[in-house]
């Protein structure tokens, strides 16, 4: 089986399963990257407000090509940011037996879906949900448009329950859907750290062993809703509470200004991938309070690290990953619900540890092996 994958650029969450998929017997894989400007490995991320290079290999163990992107304003944040005049020709010349497209909302990706539909099977992978509404008329028009888009898909890979509901809403049948979960390198985060290493990390970030450490890791931008945690800190005045923000972004200066009189709030710069496992290990609870999040892979990372987790009900992964034994799902105005949960964990640290153990059990199903299994099942 010759499988072509079209996606925008190398990312840390895809490279491992591309490699694993390419290692499967009978599979010949070629990944076509459509944002050619990222070939150098250096990428400017407007959310973090800086350029960086991931410190883990993203182009090893599988075959790939960067296809020239001629967009006037290249990028993956808008439909016209990915324009590849030679993409269809290059894919045709490689002669795949089937095509997988990751994300349709780009000029070249949608054109490829339309071109290859009916010629070879077209698989689609995305993680959209129905959690955020735009108003009756906008939702109705969007539904009609998306029904047309998914008409060009033969089979879709769903990452979780909310994503599956989204596909069903837009015309795909149960027989067209295959579970292929969002995953991270679980073993890289599931580390048995020496007590001294965790203590040293906590000390390094301004926390003691006695502190209860709540971690937010991600872009400091509006959609991530970091101010939610400042309100929680205001309502929970315990001296042994620390709330750690790890990341950069447009809201950084405002957050620091609002928190300047509270020495329980800690700000850290962006941490690259190899630094993240020990950072997670140093916290007690990970919180993702986003206004909108199609999945939220930071939850996977925290859970693989053996941590209790909490997320807003707008986080796509929450329904799949969080239950009463390992965390909390809260509404965007339910500050006190999270306050009470933190108080309960602080009062009973054994409950916190047990929640972390349950997180590791749950996240074991969300693995690259099961992701690849879903791809192979859909390919038959």
N, C-alpha and C positions, 0 to 999 in steps of 0.2 A: 504494500500500500504506500503510495506516494502522497504525503499530506503537506499541503502548503498552508502556512499560517500568515495572515496579514495582521499586523499590529503596528502601533505608532513608534515605540522606542523601547530600548531595553530597560526593564525595571527589576528590582531585587525580588519581587514576588513571582515573576514569570520565568526567569532564567533557570531555576532549579527544575521546574516541571518540563520545560522545553528539553533540557538535557535528559531527564528520565524518560520522556516520551520517545526521544530519538534512540534510546538504548533498547527499546522494545523490539522483540523479534518480528521481522516482517514489516517494520515501519521505516520509511525513508522520509525524513523531515527537512523542510526548508522554511525558514522564517523570513518573511519580507518585512523589513522595517521601513515605514513610510515617512518618518520624520528624520530625514538624512542629516539634518544639522546636529543631531545628537551623536553622530558617529564618533566624535572625539572623546566621548564619555563625560564631558563637562556639560552640565545642563543648568540653565537659570530657572529657578522655581519661583514664580511670583508670590506664591503663598508663604514661602520661607523668606523671600526677599533677598536671596543670594544665589550665587552659582556654587555648585559642588559636584563632586564625583563620588559615587558610591564606592565604599572600600571593600566590597566583595566582588568577585568576577561575575560579569553579566553576559559574556559572549563566549564562554567555554563549554565544550561538550556537545555542541549542536551546530548545524550549518545555517548560515544566515546571509542575507544581502541587505544593504541599505539602498533604497530606491530614491533617486533624486527627487527632492521636494521643491517645487518651484513657487510655492505660495509666497505672496508679497509680505505676509506677516506670519511666518512659520510658527506652529505650535499646536498643542493638543487641546487647547481651551476653547476652540471655535471651529465651526464646520469648514471654513475656507482656509484653515491653517495647514491642512494636509492636501496637497495637490500634486499628483504624480502622473505626468503624461505617459510614462513608459510602464506603469505598474501592470496593467492588464497584459501587455505584450510579454513582459518578463515572466509573469506567472504562466502564461500559455506556453512559452518556450520551455519552461521547466516540466511541463506536462504532468500536472498532478492528477491523482485519481479522485481527490476531494479537496475542498477548500474550507478552512476555518477563518472567519473574520472576527476579530476582537474589537468590538465597538463599531457601531454603524454611523455615528454622527460626524463623519468626516467625508469630504468630497470624494476622495478616491476610494474609500472603503465602501460607501454606498454604491458607487459605480461598479465596483467589482462584484458585489452581491447581485446586482441586476444583470451584469454581463454573464456570470457563470451559472445563474439559476437555470435549470433544465439541461445544462450541459454536463455538469458534474454535481454531486451532492454538495450543498452549501451548509456548513455548520456555523452556528453563531454562539459567541460567548460574551456575556455582559453581566451586569449586576444591578440593573435598574429595579426600582420598587414603586409601589403606589403610595408610599407613606406621606409624600408631600403633595398637596393639592394646589391648583392654581386658579380655582374658580370654575364654576360650572361650564361656561362657554369655552374657556381655554382648555379645560380637561376634555371636553367633548371633541373639539377640533383636533387636539393632540391624539386622542384615541383613534380617530379616523385615519390620521396620518400614519400612526404607528402600526395600525392594522395593515396598511399598504406596505410599509417597510418590511414587516415580518412575513408578508406574502412571498418574499424572496428568500426565505429561510426554509430549509428542509428539516433540520433538527436544531434544537437549542440546548445548551448546557446551562443548567441552573445551579446557582451557588448556594441557595438556601430557600426557605419557605416563602419569604417575601418576594424574591426574584421569580420563583415559580408562579406565584399568584399573578405577577405582572405579565408574564408570558401568556398565561391562560386568558387574561383580560384582553389581550391584543391578538387573539385568534389562533394561537397554537394549541394543538391537541395534546392530551396526556401522552399519547404514543410518540410524540415528537420531542418529548422532554427527557433529559438525562441528568441525573445528579452528578455534578462535578464541582466539589466544594472549593470555596476560597481557602487557601492554605498558606502556611509559612513553613520554614524549616524548623519543625517542632523540636528536633534534637539539638539544634543550636541554642535554643532558649531553655530547654529542659536540662539544666546543669546543676550538679550537686556542688555548690560553692562551699568553700571552707568558711566557718563562722567569721574568721578574721577578715576575709575578703569583703564580706557584706558589711561588717562594722566599719572597715576602712572606707568603703564607698559612701556609706551614710555620713561618716565624719567629713569626707571630702565635699559633700554637697550641703553641709551645714545641718545635719540631723544626727541625733544621738540614738543609741540602741533603745532607749526608753520611749522615744517619740513614736507616734502613730503617723506614718507617712502616706499621704495621698498623692498619687502621681497623675499628672496630665502630660502626655507626650504627643506632640504634633504641631501643626502650624497654628500660630496665634492669629487667627482670622475669624471674622464674624460667624461664618457657618459652623465653626467648631465650638462656639459658645463658651469660651473660657471664663467669661465674667460670672457664669453660673457658680463657679467654685469660689470666687471672691465673696459672693452672697452667702454661700454655705459657711465660709470661714467667719463671717460677721455674726452668723447665728449660733456658731459653735465656738465659744471663747476659750476652750480648754488650752492651757499652756503647752501641753505635750502634743499638740497637733501641728503637723507640718504639711503644707500643700506645695508641691514642687511642680513648676511649669518647665518642661524641657522642650525647647523649640524657639523659633523666631517667627516674625511676621509683622503685619501692618498694625496689629493691636498692642504690640510689645510695650511701646512707650506709655500708652494709656493705662495698660494693666499695671505697670510698675509705678506710675504716678498714684493710682488709686490704692495701691498696696504699700505705699512708702512708709506708713506708720505701723505696719504689722510685720514684725520680724519673724512671724511663723510662715510667711509666704516666701518661697525661694524660687529664683529664676535661673535657669541654666540655658546655655546656648544649644543649638541643634546638635544632636548626637548622631553619629553615623552608625551603620548597621552593626559593626563589630563591638561598639560600645553599649548597645542597647540591652543585651542580656543581663549584664551586671546592674544596670540602672533599674530594670524591672525587679531584679532580685532584692534591691535595696528598699523597695516600697512595701507597704502592707495592703493597699487597695489601689487599683487602677480605675480611673473614672473617665468616661467619654460622654460629655454632655451635649453633643452636637445638635444643632437645629435640623440638619439633614446629613445623612451618611448612608450611601447605598449599601455598604457593608461595614467597614471599620476593622481593618486587619490588625490594628494595634490591640484589639481585644484578643485576637489569636495569639499575639506575642505575649501579652500579659498572662494569659491562661496557660500557655506552654511553659511559662516561667513559674507556674504554681501560685498564682495570685487570685485573691477575691477580686471581682470586677463589678462595676456598675456602669450603666449606660442609659441614655434617654430613650424613650420609646420611638424616636425618629431614626435610630440607628438600625440599619437593615439586619445586622447580624444578631441583634439582641434576642430575638425570639428563638433563634437556633442555639445560641451559646449560653444564655443566662437563665438559670433556674433558681429556685429558693435556696438550694444547697450551696450555690457558688457565687451568688451575687444578687443584684437588684436592678430592676428596670423602673425608671421614674419618668414622670411627665415633666415637661419643660418649665412648669411652675411649681413643681413639688419639691421645693428646697428642703422642707422639713422632713420629707421622707428619706432623703439622703442623709440629713443630719442625724436622724434616729438610727439609721443603719450604721453610720460611722460610730456613733455612741455604743451601739451593741457590740460591734467588733472590738472597739477599744476596751470594753469592759470584760470581754471574753476572748483573749488572744488565741485560745485553742480553737474557737469557732472560726477564726480568721484562717488558721492553718488548715483546718478541715475543708474550708471553702476552696482554698488553693489546690488541695489534693483533688477535689471534685472537678475543678477547672481542668486539670491535666487529663483526667479521665474523659471529659467531654470533648476536649480539643483533639484527642487522638484520632477521632473519626474524620476530622477535617485535616487531611494529610495530602501530600502530593501523590501518594500511591492511589488514593481514592479519586483524586482529581483526574489522573491519567486513566484510571479504570473507566471513568465516565466518558472520556474522549474516545477510548477504544470501543466501548459499548455503542456509542453513537455512530461510530464509523462502520459498523457492521450492517 
